[in-house]
Amino acid sequence: QYVTLDTLTAAGVTENGLSYGAQAITYQVTVATIGTSVVIRFEGSLDGVDYFNLDQNNADTTILANGTTGYCLSGCPVNYARLRLVTITGGSPSVATVIGAG
């Protein structure tokens, strides 16, 4: 299953993408009109209310160029997934996300 999430143009979060206890989630992130960088965070939740960082090191991801990148996360089953746009440095970028779960 895959879900297209909101396109973000300012710091904030997408809506919930349902993953129903998936063992692995892939985020496909497309950035356009980047200035210098965007920082994103992959978030998950069991209840759809309280979210946590899915990165096991509790780190965020910095993207420095336009394009599409994929991020595969496994070993952390969640019922909901979303993307947080943490910061934008320069420009007026858009961040589009599709998630796949299995």
ABEGO torsion letter per residue (X at the ends): XBBBBBBBABBEBBBBBBAGGBABBBBBBBBBGBBABBBBBBBBBAAGABBBBABAAGBBBBBABBEBBBBBBBGBBBABBBBBBABBBEEBBBBBBBBBBX
